[in-house]
Amino acid sequence: MEKLLEKIAIGIMVLAIASPVVLAVETHTDSVIATANVVALCGVEASPDIVFGDLVPSQTSTPATVTVTNDGSSNTLSSDVTVEGTPWNDGTHTMAIGQTQYSEDSGTTWAALTGSPVTIFGGVISAASSKPIDFEVTIPGNQPVGLYSQTITFTLSCDTTPPQV
């Protein structure tokens, strides 16, 4: 029996030596997130909103300044900067667009706002720059009492043609 056990033990040792060693394989992974912010070549921002406050008929407001900014990334000059407005409205009554006037030169000369785009600033605001524009409103003598609002829209058109490579 001893011989048999000895043969079995030798057989197990031979098998153990002849068997390939199996190692535990560990796998670890990690990742990163890639981002690319594609920005507008042409953009415009105007602020702040205008609050003329309490006015009575026949009164002209104090001028309020709006800053118009070319917030696009294009280094080309804008080809056109325009301003236009809507009629004043309180939900029941209206007031003409032209009751609002604007000035590009700190109140030296005033022009009536219109419902069609009008070129301002000589048509140019370069990238990442701003220009101020003043607004005032004159309330007609017979204007009904109410809380009126008007939308003033600025449009900036840029040359967004990709450069030739």
C-alpha positions in Angstrom: 0.0 0.0 0.0 2.9 2.2 0.8 4.2 1.8 -2.7 0.8 2.7 -4.1 0.6 5.9 -2.1 4.2 6.7 -3.1 3.3 6.3 -6.8 0.2 8.4 -6.4 2.1 11.1 -4.7 4.8 11.1 -7.4 2.0 11.2 -10.1 0.4 14.2 -8.4 3.8 16.0 -8.2 4.5 15.2 -11.9 1.1 16.5 -12.8 1.6 19.6 -10.7 5.0 20.3 -12.3 3.8 19.6 -15.9 0.6 21.7 -15.5 0.8 25.2 -16.7 0.6 27.9 -14.1 -2.7 29.8 -14.2 -2.3 33.4 -13.0 -5.3 35.6 -12.2 -5.5 38.4 -14.8 -6.8 41.7 -13.6 -8.1 44.3 -16.0 -8.6 48.0 -15.1 -10.1 50.6 -17.4 -10.4 54.3 -17.3 -11.7 56.9 -19.8 -11.7 60.6 -20.5 -14.3 62.8 -22.0 -13.3 64.9 -25.0 -15.2 68.1 -25.6 -15.1 70.8 -28.3 -17.0 74.0 -27.9 -18.0 75.2 -31.3 -18.7 78.9 -30.9 -20.7 81.2 -33.1 -18.7 83.2 -35.6 -21.2 86.0 -35.3 -23.2 87.0 -32.3 -24.8 90.0 -30.7 -25.8 90.9 -27.2 -27.6 94.0 -26.0 -28.0 95.0 -22.3 -29.4 96.1 -20.1 -33.2 96.2 -20.6 -34.5 99.8 -20.6 -36.8 101.0 -17.8 -37.8 104.6 -18.5 -39.9 104.7 -15.3 -43.0 106.8 -14.6 -43.7 109.4 -17.4 -46.7 111.8 -18.0 -48.1 112.8 -21.3 -45.9 115.2 -23.3 -42.8 114.2 -21.2 -39.6 113.0 -22.7 -37.7 110.4 -20.7 -34.1 110.7 -19.4 -31.8 108.9 -22.0 -31.0 105.3 -21.2 -27.9 103.6 -22.5 -27.8 100.1 -24.0 -24.5 98.4 -24.7 -24.4 96.4 -28.0 -21.6 93.8 -28.0 -20.3 91.6 -30.9 -19.8 88.4 -28.8 -18.9 86.3 -31.8 -15.5 84.8 -32.4 -15.0 86.1 -35.9 -12.0 88.5 -36.2 -13.6 89.9 -39.3 -15.5 93.1 -39.0 -19.3 92.9 -39.0 -20.8 93.8 -42.3 -23.9 95.3 -40.8 -25.3 96.4 -37.4 -29.0 97.4 -37.5 -31.7 98.4 -35.0 -35.5 98.3 -35.3 -38.5 98.4 -33.0 -42.1 97.4 -32.5 -45.0 99.7 -31.6 -45.4 100.4 -27.9 -48.3 98.4 -26.4 -50.0 98.1 -23.1 -52.4 95.4 -24.1 -55.2 97.9 -25.0 -53.5 101.0 -26.4 -50.5 101.5 -28.7 -48.0 104.2 -29.2 -46.0 104.8 -32.4 -42.5 103.2 -32.8 -41.0 106.6 -33.6 -41.9 108.0 -30.1 -38.6 106.2 -29.3 -35.4 107.9 -30.5 -31.9 106.7 -30.5 -28.5 108.4 -30.5 -25.2 106.9 -31.4 -23.2 109.9 -30.3 -24.2 110.4 -26.6 -27.3 112.5 -27.3 -25.8 114.9 -29.8 -28.1 113.8 -32.6 -31.3 111.8 -32.3 -33.2 109.6 -34.9 -36.6 108.1 -34.6 -36.7 104.3 -34.2 -38.5 102.6 -37.1 -40.1 99.2 -37.7 -37.5 98.4 -40.4 -33.8 97.7 -39.8 -31.7 100.8 -39.9 -27.8 100.6 -40.0 -26.1 102.0 -36.9 -22.5 102.4 -35.8 -21.4 102.9 -39.4 -22.3 99.3 -39.9 -19.3 98.0 -37.8 -18.6 96.4 -34.4 -15.4 94.4 -34.5 -15.2 91.0 -32.7 -15.2 91.1 -28.9 -16.0 94.8 -28.7 -19.0 96.9 -27.6 -20.6 100.2 -28.5 -23.1 102.2 -26.5 -26.4 103.6 -27.9 -28.8 105.9 -26.1 -32.6 105.7 -26.2 -35.3 108.1 -25.1 -39.1 108.1 -25.4 -41.5 111.0 -25.7 -45.0 110.4 -24.5 -47.7 112.0 -26.8 -49.9 114.6 -25.0 -53.1 112.5 -25.4 -51.6 109.1 -24.6 -53.9 106.9 -22.4 -52.5 105.8 -19.0 -50.9 102.4 -19.0 -47.8 100.3 -18.7 -46.4 100.2 -22.2 -43.6 98.0 -23.6 -41.7 97.9 -26.8 -39.2 95.5 -28.3 -36.0 96.9 -29.7 -34.0 94.5 -31.9 -30.3 94.6 -32.8 -29.0 92.5 -35.7 -25.4 91.9 -36.4 -24.4 90.3 -39.7 -20.8 89.0 -40.1 -18.8 87.5 -42.8 -18.7 83.9 -41.8 -17.1 82.6 -45.0 -14.5 80.0 -43.9 -11.0 81.0 -44.9 -9.5 79.4 -48.0 -6.9 76.8 -47.1 
